[in-house]
Amino acid sequence: MSVASVTAAAAKARLHEGEEIAFLDVREAAAFGQGHPLFAVPCPFSRLEAAALALVPRADCPVLLIDDGDGLAEKAARRLAACGYTEIVLIAGGLPAWDAAGFGVFAGVNVPSKTLGELLEHDHHPAMIDAATLARWQREGRAHAFFDARPPAEYAKMRIEGARCVPNGELAHRVGAAVPDTATPIVITCAGRTRGIVGALTLRAIGVPNPVYALENGTQGWALAGLQLDRGAQADPLPELDPSQAQASRDGAARLIAAAQLSTLTPRAAQTLLQEAGRTTFLFDLRNEAERAARPVPGAIPALAGQLIQATDQYVGVRHGRLILIDDTGLRAALAALFLRALGFEPHVLALDNAEEIDIPAVPTPALKAPAPPPAIDARAAWSLAQSGVPVLDLRASSDWESWRLDGARWVLRGDLPGALAKGTRRAILLGDATAVAAATCELQAAGIASCWLQPDLDSCAQAGWPVDRVRRRMGREAARDRVWFVHDRHDGNAEASRQYLAWEMGLIDQLDESERAAFGWVPIAPA
């Protein structure tokens, strides 16, 4: 196929036209974290097809690709066309051309969401409490309710002792059970700034009467103040709602929807939107795991409301796409819609409490198809082939490679293939998960190299006689291109990295040009 290309200026203009477009950055995570256009969505070549199908589920959605001007986007375009995408364009010259045209290049990840957080702080001025003041409250035993707005996995990595894990969205939904006394001050923290700011504003948006504070700079601000973090804590179960508290959530949703003029849907109307040609519609289920299991919506994407706001580009790859947000009472969905609308999406609220039991929307089968992994091989047969000279390629994440390695296996990324193999190679063993192995197989097949799939089961490999190196080894930045290195150790005691990160967050607004600033909408939240 021939691949169309546009100039950086033409691409930039199209991004701000208000029509649906998927802007995918096909470079690996390290390069993306170092710098990318504001609205580019990470879709690394090493996992391209599976990532694209999740981020861009409509075959005829316009897709714009950017690389480092090294030909990777052209290769990615061919692979995406093989999946069924029909309108693919790349930016001529890639990121270097974008930069040379004078357009903004933003470091870090989740930049649109982070930028929205800074705009919210600038526009709405949520009350802040600094680390020293909160620490004094704790020492003095002053009454307050302290919540960590992050998901349980992040909470377990590090938290401030005394903080209870109740992610954004869930806290607003369950605030009556979590904080029964309406006079008790509420403090919300995250790892940095965005989720603390958003968490405080969600409570303001629904009219919580308690004094509400965001912890200034989150756990990083706490550590920079010389205070200790707790690691390895497990999240407690979420507070359960009694019937009156559940009704309070429904009432809060109704008030917010009316005040902010948010769109609501019946299941039948949602089904109509899901089946509409020419539009990309995502279906997200914002309920918790138990709630989803009790009343499942097949095909809906599970997500925490706060994370959908915080890391939208990990869920949605289509600018101006349509998002149907499923909830029970509607409050979590309404709060998410409030902020997602400001990010340029078209959100709709679907409250299942208002729907008949059998009245559930169904996600249509996509017309796209990802590549399949090659035939599997067991560890004993793979070890025999390896001993006979068949090369073994390790396609696992670099962090997994650091934990253990098979003797003779070479760690590679898909983009290294087939060049990482000696000329004349006709067969290879691929170690990794189905997505990474299937992606790499495309490159090998194109070069006439057959492959087989060895699943990464350390015990099976060891039992087959395969020597395994279990000594933890660090992979350097130049090699581990599959991870973001941008101030990566800010949570591991590197105070300078934390300072750099917080300065980066607070400087995002100043990086915006006029059209980028105009892309963010106003969030209607009344003053405190």
C-alpha positions as CSV (number, residue, x, y, z in Angstrom):
1,M,0.0,0.0,0.0
2,S,1.1,3.6,-0.5
3,V,1.1,5.7,2.7
4,A,-0.2,9.3,2.6
5,S,1.7,11.9,4.5
6,V,1.0,15.5,5.6
7,T,3.2,18.3,6.9
8,A,3.4,19.0,10.6
9,A,1.4,22.2,10.1
10,A,-1.4,20.4,8.3
11,A,-1.5,17.8,11.0
12,K,-1.6,20.4,13.8
13,A,-4.5,22.2,12.0
14,R,-6.5,19.0,11.7
15,L,-6.1,18.2,15.4
16,H,-8.0,21.4,16.2
17,E,-10.8,21.1,13.7
18,G,-13.1,19.4,16.2
19,E,-13.6,16.2,14.2
20,E,-12.7,12.7,15.3
21,I,-9.1,11.8,14.7
22,A,-6.7,9.3,16.4
23,F,-3.2,10.8,16.8
24,L,-1.0,7.8,17.6
25,D,2.7,8.1,18.6
26,V,4.2,4.7,17.5
27,R,7.6,5.3,19.3
28,E,8.4,3.3,22.4
29,A,7.6,4.5,25.9
30,A,11.1,6.0,26.6
31,A,10.9,8.3,23.5
32,F,7.3,9.2,24.2
33,G,8.1,10.2,27.8
34,Q,11.0,12.3,26.6
35,G,8.8,14.4,24.4
36,H,5.7,14.3,22.2
37,P,2.9,16.5,20.9
38,L,0.3,17.4,23.5
39,F,-2.6,15.3,22.1
40,A,-0.5,12.4,20.8
41,V,-1.5,9.1,22.3
42,P,1.1,6.5,23.2
43,C,0.8,3.4,20.9
44,P,4.2,1.8,20.9
45,F,5.2,-0.3,17.9
46,S,6.1,-3.2,20.1
47,R,2.4,-3.7,20.9
48,L,0.9,-1.7,18.1
49,E,-2.0,-3.7,16.9
50,A,-3.5,-4.7,20.2
51,A,-3.0,-1.2,21.6
52,A,-4.6,0.4,18.5
53,L,-7.6,-1.8,18.5
54,A,-8.3,-0.9,22.1
55,L,-7.6,2.8,21.6
56,V,-9.3,3.2,18.2
57,P,-12.0,0.6,17.8
58,R,-13.5,2.0,14.5
59,A,-11.9,0.8,11.3
60,D,-12.7,4.0,9.3
61,C,-11.6,6.5,12.0
62,P,-8.9,8.8,10.6
63,V,-5.6,7.8,12.1
64,L,-2.6,10.1,12.2
65,L,0.9,8.6,13.0
66,I,4.0,10.2,14.3
67,D,7.5,8.7,14.7
68,D,11.1,10.0,14.9
69,G,11.2,10.6,11.2
70,D,13.0,7.2,10.9
71,G,10.4,5.3,8.8
72,L,8.7,3.5,11.7
73,A,5.4,5.3,11.1
74,E,5.3,4.0,7.5
75,K,5.9,0.4,8.8
76,A,3.2,0.9,11.5
77,A,0.8,2.2,8.8
78,R,1.2,-1.1,6.9
79,R,0.6,-3.1,10.0
80,L,-2.5,-1.1,10.9
81,A,-3.9,-1.4,7.4
82,A,-3.6,-5.2,7.7
83,C,-5.8,-4.9,10.8
84,G,-8.5,-3.2,8.8
85,Y,-7.9,0.5,9.3
86,T,-8.8,2.4,6.1
87,E,-7.6,6.0,6.6
88,I,-4.0,6.3,7.8
89,V,-1.8,9.3,7.4
90,L,1.7,10.0,8.8
91,I,3.4,13.2,9.6
92,A,6.3,13.7,7.2
93,G,9.5,14.0,9.1
94,G,8.0,12.8,12.4
95,L,8.7,14.6,15.7
96,P,11.8,16.4,14.4
97,A,9.6,18.1,11.8
98,W,6.9,18.9,14.3
99,D,9.6,20.5,16.6
100,A,11.2,22.3,13.7
101,A,7.8,23.8,12.8
102,G,7.8,25.5,16.2
103,F,5.0,23.3,17.7
104,G,5.1,22.3,21.4
105,V,6.8,19.1,22.5
106,F,5.7,17.9,26.0
107,A,7.6,15.6,28.3
108,G,6.0,13.1,30.6
109,V,2.8,11.0,30.2
110,N,-1.0,11.7,30.5
111,V,-0.2,15.3,29.6
112,P,-3.7,16.4,28.6
113,S,-5.1,15.2,31.9
114,K,-2.3,16.7,33.9
115,T,-2.8,20.0,32.1
116,L,-6.5,19.9,32.9
117,G,-5.6,19.5,36.5
118,E,-3.4,22.6,36.5
119,L,-6.1,24.5,34.7
120,L,-8.6,23.4,37.4
121,E,-6.3,24.6,40.1
122,H,-5.8,27.9,38.3
123,D,-9.5,28.4,37.7
124,H,-11.1,27.0,40.8
125,H,-8.5,27.3,43.5
126,P,-9.3,24.3,45.6
127,A,-8.2,24.7,49.2
128,M,-4.7,23.3,49.9
129,I,-3.1,22.0,53.0
130,D,0.7,21.6,53.1
131,A,2.5,18.6,54.5
132,A,3.8,20.3,57.6
133,T,0.2,21.4,58.6
134,L,-1.2,17.9,58.0
135,A,1.6,16.3,60.0
136,R,0.8,18.6,62.8
137,W,-2.9,17.7,62.7
138,Q,-1.9,14.1,62.9
139,R,0.4,14.7,65.9
140,E,-2.2,16.7,67.7
141,G,-4.9,14.2,67.0
142,R,-7.1,16.8,65.3
143,A,-10.2,15.3,63.7
144,H,-10.0,14.9,60.0
145,A,-10.7,12.3,57.3
146,F,-7.7,11.5,55.1
147,F,-8.1,9.7,51.7
148,D,-5.7,8.6,49.0
149,A,-7.4,9.2,45.6
150,R,-5.2,6.6,43.7
151,P,-6.1,3.0,42.8
152,P,-5.0,0.2,45.3
153,A,-1.9,-0.8,43.3
154,E,-0.4,2.7,43.4
155,Y,-1.5,3.1,47.1
156,A,0.4,-0.1,47.9
157,K,3.6,1.3,46.4
158,M,3.7,4.2,48.8
159,R,1.2,6.1,51.0
160,I,1.1,8.5,53.9
161,E,0.2,6.6,57.0
162,G,-3.3,7.3,58.0
163,A,-4.6,7.7,54.5
164,R,-7.4,5.4,53.4
165,C,-7.5,4.3,49.8
166,V,-10.8,5.5,48.3
167,P,-10.2,6.5,44.6
168,N,-11.7,9.6,43.0
169,G,-15.3,9.1,42.0
170,E,-15.7,6.4,44.7
171,L,-15.2,9.0,47.5
172,A,-17.8,11.3,46.1
173,H,-20.2,8.4,45.6
174,R,-19.5,7.0,49.1
175,V,-18.9,10.2,51.1
176,G,-21.9,9.7,53.3
177,A,-20.6,6.4,54.5
178,A,-16.9,7.4,54.6
179,V,-17.4,10.7,56.4
180,P,-20.7,10.7,58.3
181,D,-20.0,13.9,60.2
182,T,-20.5,16.9,57.8
183,A,-18.2,19.1,59.9
184,T,-15.1,16.8,59.7
185,P,-12.4,18.3,57.4
186,I,-11.6,16.0,54.5
187,V,-8.0,15.8,53.1
188,I,-7.3,14.2,49.7
189,T,-3.9,13.2,48.4
190,C,-2.4,11.5,45.4
191,A,1.3,11.1,44.3
192,G,1.6,14.6,43.0
193,R,-1.1,17.2,42.2
194,T,-3.7,16.2,39.6
195,R,-5.8,13.6,41.5
196,G,-5.7,15.6,44.7
197,I,-7.0,18.7,42.9
198,V,-9.7,16.7,41.0
199,G,-10.7,14.8,44.1
200,A,-11.2,18.0,46.1
201,L,-13.2,19.6,43.2
202,T,-15.5,16.5,42.8
203,L,-16.6,17.0,46.4
204,R,-17.2,20.7,45.8
205,A,-19.1,19.9,42.6
206,I,-21.7,17.8,44.5
207,G,-22.0,20.2,47.4
208,V,-20.3,18.3,50.2
209,P,-20.5,20.7,53.2
210,N,-17.3,19.5,54.9
211,P,-14.1,21.6,54.6
212,V,-12.2,19.9,51.8
213,Y,-8.4,20.2,51.2
214,A,-6.0,18.8,48.6
215,L,-2.7,17.9,50.1
216,E,-0.2,20.1,48.3
217,N,2.0,18.1,46.0
218,G,0.8,14.8,47.4
219,T,3.1,12.1,48.6
220,Q,6.0,13.8,46.9
221,G,5.4,17.0,48.8
222,W,5.2,14.9,52.0
223,A,8.6,13.3,51.3
224,L,10.2,16.6,50.3
225,A,9.1,17.9,53.7
226,G,11.3,15.2,55.2
227,L,8.3,13.1,56.3
228,Q,8.2,9.3,56.0
229,L,6.1,7.3,53.5
230,D,4.6,3.9,54.3
231,R,5.1,1.1,51.7
232,G,3.2,-2.1,51.1
233,A,-0.1,-1.1,52.6
234,Q,-3.2,-2.9,51.3
235,A,-6.4,-1.0,50.6
236,D,-9.4,-1.6,52.9
237,P,-12.7,-2.5,51.3
238,L,-14.7,0.5,50.1
239,P,-17.3,1.9,52.4
240,E,-20.7,0.3,51.9
241,L,-23.7,2.4,51.2
242,D,-27.0,2.0,53.1
243,P,-30.2,2.7,51.2
244,S,-30.4,6.3,52.3
245,Q,-26.8,6.9,51.3
246,A,-27.4,5.3,47.9
247,Q,-30.3,7.6,47.4
248,A,-28.1,10.5,48.3
249,S,-25.8,9.5,45.5
250,R,-28.7,9.3,43.1
251,D,-29.9,12.7,44.2
252,G,-26.4,14.2,43.9
253,A,-26.1,12.8,40.4
254,A,-29.4,14.4,39.4
255,R,-28.4,17.8,40.7
256,L,-25.0,17.7,39.0
257,I,-26.4,16.5,35.7
258,A,-29.0,19.3,35.8
259,A,-26.5,22.0,36.9
260,A,-23.8,21.1,34.4
261,Q,-26.3,20.2,31.6
262,L,-24.7,16.7,31.1
263,S,-26.2,14.3,28.6
264,T,-28.0,11.2,29.9
265,L,-29.0,8.1,28.0
266,T,-31.4,5.2,28.3
267,P,-29.9,1.8,27.4
268,R,-31.8,1.8,24.1
269,A,-30.4,5.3,23.2
270,A,-26.9,4.0,24.2
271,Q,-27.4,1.1,21.8
272,T,-28.3,3.4,19.0
273,L,-25.1,5.4,19.6
274,L,-23.0,2.3,19.7
275,Q,-24.2,1.2,16.3
276,E,-24.0,4.6,14.6
277,A,-21.7,4.5,11.6
278,G,-19.0,7.2,11.3
279,R,-18.6,7.8,15.0
280,T,-16.4,6.2,17.6
281,T,-18.3,5.3,20.7
282,F,-16.6,3.8,23.8
283,L,-18.6,2.1,26.6
284,F,-17.0,2.4,30.0
285,D,-18.3,0.7,33.2
286,L,-17.3,2.8,36.2
287,R,-18.7,0.5,38.9
288,N,-16.5,-1.6,41.1
289,E,-15.7,-5.2,40.5
290,A,-18.5,-6.6,42.7
291,E,-21.1,-4.3,41.2
292,R,-20.1,-5.3,37.7
293,A,-20.3,-9.0,38.6
294,A,-23.8,-8.6,40.0
295,R,-25.1,-6.9,36.9
296,P,-22.7,-7.4,34.0
297,V,-22.6,-5.3,30.9
298,P,-20.7,-7.5,28.4
299,G,-18.2,-5.6,26.3
300,A,-18.0,-2.6,28.5
301,I,-14.5,-1.5,29.5
302,P,-14.0,-1.4,33.3
303,A,-12.4,1.8,34.6
304,L,-12.2,3.8,37.8
305,A,-13.8,7.2,37.2
306,G,-10.8,9.0,38.6
307,Q,-8.3,7.0,36.5
308,L,-10.4,7.7,33.3
309,I,-9.9,11.4,34.1
310,Q,-6.3,11.1,35.2
311,A,-5.0,8.9,32.3
312,T,-7.6,9.3,29.5
313,D,-5.0,8.7,26.8
314,Q,-4.5,5.2,28.1
315,Y,-8.2,4.4,27.5
316,V,-9.2,6.6,24.5
317,G,-7.2,7.2,21.4
318,V,-9.7,9.2,19.5
319,R,-9.9,13.0,20.0
320,H,-13.5,14.1,20.2
321,G,-14.7,10.5,20.6
322,R,-18.0,9.7,22.2
323,L,-17.9,8.1,25.7
324,I,-20.8,6.3,27.3
325,L,-20.2,6.1,31.1
326,I,-22.1,3.4,32.9
327,D,-22.8,3.6,36.6
328,D,-25.5,2.5,39.0
329,T,-26.6,5.7,40.7
330,G,-25.1,7.9,38.0
331,L,-22.9,10.0,40.2
332,R,-19.5,8.5,39.4
333,A,-20.4,8.7,35.7
334,A,-21.6,12.3,36.0
335,L,-18.5,13.4,37.7
336,A,-16.3,11.7,35.1
337,A,-18.4,13.3,32.4
338,L,-17.9,16.8,33.9
339,F,-14.1,16.6,33.4
340,L,-14.0,14.5,30.3
341,R,-16.1,17.0,28.5
342,A,-13.5,19.6,29.3
343,L,-10.9,17.4,27.7
344,G,-12.8,17.6,24.4
345,F,-14.8,14.4,24.5
346,E,-18.6,13.8,24.1
347,P,-19.6,12.1,27.4
348,H,-23.0,10.6,28.1
349,V,-24.2,9.2,31.5
350,L,-26.1,5.8,31.7
351,A,-27.4,5.1,35.2
352,L,-28.4,1.5,35.5
353,D,-30.6,2.2,38.5
354,N,-32.9,3.8,36.0
355,A,-32.9,0.9,33.6
356,E,-34.9,-2.3,33.4
357,E,-33.0,-5.5,34.4
358,I,-33.0,-6.9,30.9
359,D,-32.3,-3.5,29.2
360,I,-28.5,-3.6,28.8
361,P,-26.6,-2.2,25.8
362,A,-24.3,-4.5,23.8
363,V,-21.0,-3.5,22.2
364,P,-21.0,-4.4,18.5
365,T,-18.3,-6.8,17.2
366,P,-15.5,-4.7,15.8
367,A,-14.5,-5.0,12.2
368,L,-10.8,-4.9,13.1
369,K,-8.5,-7.9,13.6
370,A,-5.2,-8.1,15.5
371,P,-2.5,-10.6,14.5
372,A,-2.4,-13.9,16.3
373,P,0.6,-15.4,18.0
374,P,2.4,-18.3,16.3
375,P,2.0,-22.0,17.4
376,A,3.0,-22.6,21.0
377,I,5.9,-24.8,22.0
378,D,6.5,-26.3,25.4
379,A,9.6,-25.5,27.4
380,R,11.3,-28.9,26.9
381,A,11.0,-28.8,23.1
382,A,12.1,-25.1,23.0
383,W,15.2,-25.9,25.1
384,S,16.1,-28.7,22.6
385,L,15.7,-26.3,19.7
386,A,17.8,-23.7,21.5
387,Q,20.5,-26.2,22.0
388,S,20.5,-26.9,18.3
389,G,21.1,-23.3,17.5
390,V,17.6,-21.8,17.1
391,P,17.8,-18.3,18.4
392,V,15.6,-17.3,21.4
393,L,14.2,-13.8,21.5
394,D,12.9,-12.4,24.8
395,L,10.0,-10.0,24.1
396,R,8.9,-9.5,27.7
397,A,8.9,-6.1,29.4
398,S,12.4,-5.0,30.4
399,S,11.3,-5.0,34.0
400,D,10.5,-8.7,33.7
401,W,13.9,-9.4,32.1
402,E,15.5,-7.8,35.1
403,S,13.9,-10.4,37.4
404,W,15.0,-13.5,35.5
405,R,16.5,-14.5,32.1
406,L,16.8,-17.7,30.1
407,D,20.3,-18.8,29.1
408,G,21.0,-17.8,25.5
409,A,17.9,-15.6,25.1
410,R,18.3,-12.2,23.7
411,W,16.1,-9.3,24.8
412,V,14.7,-7.4,21.9
413,L,11.8,-5.1,20.9
414,R,9.7,-5.6,17.9
415,G,11.4,-2.7,16.1
416,D,14.7,-4.5,16.3
417,L,13.4,-7.3,14.0
418,P,14.5,-8.9,11.8
419,G,17.8,-7.0,12.1
420,A,18.6,-8.5,15.5
421,L,18.9,-11.9,13.8
422,A,21.8,-13.2,11.8
423,K,21.4,-13.4,8.1
424,G,20.1,-16.7,6.9
425,T,18.0,-17.3,10.1
426,R,14.9,-19.3,9.2
427,R,13.4,-20.0,12.6
428,A,13.2,-18.3,16.0
429,I,11.7,-19.0,19.4
430,L,9.7,-16.1,20.9
431,L,9.4,-15.7,24.7
432,G,6.7,-13.3,25.9
433,D,3.0,-12.6,26.2
434,A,0.6,-13.2,23.4
435,T,0.4,-9.5,22.4
436,A,4.2,-8.9,22.1
437,V,4.8,-12.3,20.4
438,A,2.1,-11.8,17.9
439,A,3.4,-8.3,17.0
440,A,7.0,-9.6,16.6
441,T,5.8,-12.5,14.5
442,C,4.6,-10.0,11.8
443,E,8.1,-8.7,11.3
444,L,9.6,-12.2,11.2
445,Q,6.9,-13.5,8.7
446,A,7.6,-10.5,6.4
447,A,11.3,-11.6,6.4
448,G,10.4,-15.3,5.8
449,I,11.3,-16.4,9.3
450,A,9.1,-19.0,11.0
451,S,8.5,-18.6,14.8
452,C,7.0,-20.5,17.7
453,W,5.8,-19.1,21.0
454,L,7.3,-20.0,24.4
455,Q,5.2,-18.7,27.2
456,P,7.1,-17.1,30.0
457,D,6.8,-19.7,32.7
458,L,10.0,-19.7,34.7
459,D,9.3,-22.9,36.6
460,S,8.5,-24.9,33.4
461,C,11.7,-23.7,31.8
462,A,13.8,-24.6,34.8
463,Q,12.1,-28.0,35.0
464,A,12.9,-28.6,31.4
465,G,16.6,-28.2,32.2
466,W,16.9,-24.7,30.8
467,P,19.5,-22.7,32.8
468,V,17.8,-19.6,34.3
469,D,19.6,-16.6,35.7
470,R,17.6,-15.4,38.7
471,V,19.9,-12.7,39.9
472,R,18.2,-9.3,39.6
473,R,20.0,-7.2,37.0
474,R,19.3,-3.6,36.0
475,M,18.8,-2.7,32.4
476,G,20.1,0.7,31.5
477,R,18.1,3.6,29.9
478,E,19.6,3.1,26.4
479,A,18.5,-0.5,26.3
480,A,15.1,-0.4,28.2
481,R,13.3,1.7,25.6
482,D,9.9,0.2,26.6
483,R,9.6,2.2,29.8
484,V,9.2,5.9,30.7
485,W,12.4,7.3,32.2
486,F,11.2,10.8,32.7
487,V,12.0,11.5,36.4
488,H,11.2,7.8,36.9
489,D,12.7,7.5,40.4
490,R,10.7,10.4,42.0
491,H,8.9,7.9,44.3
492,D,12.1,6.1,45.3
493,G,13.7,8.8,47.4
494,N,15.2,11.0,44.6
495,A,14.2,14.4,45.9
496,E,15.6,16.3,42.9
497,A,13.4,14.1,40.5
498,S,10.4,15.0,42.6
499,R,11.2,18.7,42.4
500,Q,11.6,18.4,38.7
501,Y,8.3,16.5,38.3
502,L,6.3,19.0,40.4
503,A,7.8,21.9,38.5
504,W,6.9,20.2,35.2
505,E,3.3,19.8,36.3
506,M,3.0,23.4,37.4
507,G,4.6,24.6,34.2
508,L,2.3,22.8,31.8
509,I,-0.1,25.7,31.2
510,D,2.8,28.0,30.2
511,Q,3.7,25.5,27.4
512,L,0.3,25.7,25.7
513,D,-0.1,27.7,22.5
514,E,-3.4,29.5,21.8
515,S,-5.1,26.6,20.0
516,E,-4.0,24.1,22.6
517,R,-5.4,26.3,25.4
518,A,-8.6,26.6,23.6
519,A,-8.9,22.8,23.3
520,F,-9.7,22.6,27.1
521,G,-13.2,23.4,28.1
522,W,-14.5,25.1,31.2
523,V,-15.6,22.9,34.2
524,P,-18.7,24.4,35.8
525,I,-18.0,24.1,39.5
526,A,-19.5,26.7,41.9
527,P,-17.1,28.5,44.2
528,A,-16.6,27.1,47.7
